[in-house]
Amino acid sequence: MAEKQKILIVDDDNNIAELISLYLTKECYDVMIVNDGEAAVVAHKSYQPDMILLDLMLPGMDGYQVCREIRAKSDTPIIMLSAKGEVFDKVLGLELGADDYMEKPFDSKELVARVKAVLRRITNAPAKMTKAPVDEVTYPDLVINRTDYSVVFHGERVEMPPKELELLYFLASTPNHVFTREQLLEQIWGYEYVGDTRTVDVHIKRIREKLGDHENWSISTIWGIGYKFEVRSV
């Protein structure tokens, strides 16, 4: 007899979690429920699920943080569940590594169908011959990793929203090259972004507040033009 596939349900609303569990149990899945983000990270390690159904609005560590933590170590399929239906929330979830995103309230049959579809896609995917290369830029006391969306400064992880990290990564990956604000908007936000160049200034300001200046590198303002990631020789 084939071993049941395991699904970890992470939702602080136990009524919803139990309802999802009921539907999945009927489909012969093995199910575990946890109600907060910290417990989800622990359960992922001990239970080793084949899939995670992850609510976004969790006490303490929210669903985005849980997804980021798990993606740093594992490619376990994740379907995010949320009452948030804005495009931004969906895009952020998918950018952080979720495999699918469903809005609450959802139809139980659709949820089961999506679970099966994601598991089928993962099961039928070609075996990976080698581990995917890590996409990161490294400088003294600074590591910017675009694979797991992390920034480590002086050995400590620095929390950055995706756009801040992408902007920092883009500048740091081409050191001493000056980019105009318009070029940065186009590269990070895309052609369809509706906004002005002050968006870039605000994000640069936030990055500087988190990293400051280093003796070997810094984000420099080129007045009247834009910014560059300046690397100084030692």
C-alpha positions in Angstrom: 0.0 0.0 0.0 1.4 3.4 -1.0 2.3 5.8 1.8 -0.1 8.7 2.2 1.1 12.1 1.2 1.4 14.5 4.1 -0.1 18.0 4.2 0.6 20.6 6.9 -2.3 23.0 7.5 -1.2 26.3 9.1 -4.2 28.5 10.2 -5.0 30.3 13.4 -8.8 29.7 12.8 -9.2 26.2 14.0 -12.7 25.8 12.5 -11.3 26.5 9.0 -8.3 24.3 9.6 -10.5 21.4 10.8 -12.8 21.8 7.8 -9.8 21.7 5.3 -8.5 18.7 7.2 -11.8 16.9 6.8 -11.9 17.4 3.0 -8.2 16.3 2.6 -8.6 13.3 4.9 -11.5 12.1 2.7 -9.1 12.3 -0.2 -6.7 9.9 1.7 -4.1 12.5 2.7 -2.3 12.4 6.0 -3.0 15.8 7.7 -1.4 17.8 10.5 -2.7 21.2 11.9 -0.8 24.0 13.6 -2.1 27.4 14.5 0.9 29.8 14.4 4.0 30.6 12.3 6.6 29.4 14.8 4.9 26.1 15.2 4.7 25.8 11.4 8.5 26.1 11.0 9.0 23.5 13.7 6.4 21.1 12.3 7.9 21.4 8.8 11.2 20.0 10.1 9.6 17.2 12.2 6.6 16.2 10.1 8.3 16.7 6.7 5.1 17.3 4.8 4.7 16.9 1.0 2.8 20.2 1.0 1.9 23.2 3.2 -1.4 25.1 3.2 -0.3 28.4 4.7 -2.6 31.1 6.0 -1.0 34.6 5.8 -2.6 36.3 8.8 -1.0 34.4 11.7 -0.1 35.5 15.2 3.6 36.3 15.7 5.4 35.2 12.6 3.1 35.8 9.7 2.7 33.6 6.6 5.1 35.6 4.5 7.9 35.1 7.1 7.0 31.4 7.4 7.3 31.1 3.6 10.7 32.9 3.6 12.0 30.7 6.4 11.0 27.4 4.7 12.2 28.5 1.3 15.6 29.2 2.7 15.9 25.4 3.5 13.4 23.5 1.4 11.3 23.5 -1.8 8.3 21.9 -0.2 5.2 23.1 -2.2 3.3 25.9 -0.5 -0.3 27.1 -1.3 -1.0 30.4 0.5 -4.5 31.0 1.8 -5.7 34.5 2.6 -8.6 36.9 2.7 -6.3 39.4 1.1 -7.2 39.6 -2.6 -5.0 42.5 -3.7 -2.6 41.8 -6.6 0.3 43.1 -4.4 -0.4 40.4 -1.8 -0.6 37.6 -4.4 2.6 38.8 -6.2 4.5 39.1 -3.0 3.5 35.6 -1.9 4.5 34.1 -5.3 7.8 36.1 -5.3 8.7 34.6 -1.9 8.3 31.1 -3.3 4.6 30.1 -2.9 3.4 27.7 -5.6 -0.2 28.9 -5.6 -2.4 31.5 -3.8 -6.1 31.1 -2.9 -8.5 33.8 -1.6 -10.8 33.1 1.3 -13.6 32.1 1.3 -12.8 29.3 -1.2 -14.7 26.3 -2.6 -13.5 23.1 -1.0 -13.5 21.2 -4.3 -11.3 23.9 -5.9 -8.9 23.7 -2.9 -8.6 19.9 -3.3 -8.2 20.2 -7.0 -5.3 22.7 -6.6 -3.6 20.6 -4.0 -3.7 17.6 -6.4 -2.5 19.8 -9.3 0.5 21.2 -7.4 1.5 17.8 -6.0 1.1 16.2 -9.5 3.2 18.9 -11.0 6.0 18.4 -8.4 5.8 14.6 -8.7 6.0 14.7 -12.5 8.8 17.3 -12.6 12.1 16.0 -13.9 14.6 15.0 -11.2 17.1 17.8 -10.5 20.6 16.6 -11.4 22.3 19.4 -9.6 21.4 22.0 -7.0 20.3 25.3 -8.5 23.1 27.9 -8.2 22.6 30.5 -5.4 22.0 34.0 -6.8 23.9 36.3 -4.4 26.3 39.2 -4.3 28.9 39.3 -1.5 31.0 42.2 -0.1 32.9 42.6 3.1 30.3 42.2 6.0 27.4 42.0 3.4 25.7 39.2 1.6 22.6 39.9 -0.6 20.9 36.6 -1.6 18.2 36.8 -4.2 17.5 33.1 -4.1 16.0 33.1 -0.6 15.5 36.9 -0.5 17.9 37.5 2.5 20.3 40.2 3.4 23.0 39.4 6.0 25.0 42.4 7.4 27.8 41.8 9.9 26.6 38.3 10.3 23.0 39.3 11.3 20.0 38.9 9.0 18.4 42.3 8.0 14.7 42.3 7.2 14.0 44.0 3.8 10.8 44.0 1.7 11.3 42.5 -1.7 11.6 45.8 -3.6 14.3 47.1 -1.2 16.3 43.9 -1.6 15.9 43.9 -5.4 17.1 47.5 -5.6 20.1 46.8 -3.4 20.9 43.7 -5.3 20.7 45.4 -8.7 23.0 48.2 -7.6 25.5 45.9 -5.8 25.7 43.5 -8.8 27.1 46.4 -10.9 29.4 48.2 -8.6 30.5 51.8 -9.4 28.0 52.1 -12.2 25.7 55.2 -12.0 22.0 54.5 -12.7 19.4 57.3 -13.1 16.2 57.1 -11.1 14.3 56.3 -14.3 16.6 53.4 -15.0 16.1 52.0 -11.5 12.3 52.4 -11.8 12.4 50.5 -15.1 14.6 47.7 -13.8 13.0 47.1 -10.4 9.4 48.2 -10.8 9.0 47.6 -14.6 7.6 49.6 -17.5 4.0 49.4 -16.2 4.8 51.1 -12.8 2.6 54.1 -12.2 4.5 56.5 -9.9 7.4 58.9 -9.8 11.1 58.8 -9.1 10.7 59.7 -5.5 9.8 56.0 -5.0 13.5 55.2 -5.6 14.6 57.9 -3.2 12.4 56.5 -0.4 13.7 53.0 -0.9 17.3 54.1 -1.0 16.7 56.1 2.3 15.3 52.9 4.0 18.2 50.8 2.8 20.7 53.3 4.1 19.0 53.4 7.5 19.4 49.6 7.7 23.0 49.3 6.4 24.6 52.7 6.9 28.0 53.3 5.2 30.8 50.7 5.3 34.5 51.5 4.9 34.6 49.4 1.8 31.3 50.2 0.2 28.2 52.4 0.2 25.3 53.6 -1.8 26.3 57.0 -3.2 24.1 59.8 -4.5 25.2 61.3 -7.8 23.4 64.6 -7.6 21.1 65.4 -10.4 21.5 61.9 -11.9 20.8 59.0 -9.5 22.7 56.4 -7.5 25.5 53.9 -7.6 26.9 51.2 -5.3 30.4 52.5 -4.7 33.1 50.1 -3.9 36.3 51.6 -2.4 39.7 50.0 -2.7 41.5 49.2 0.6 
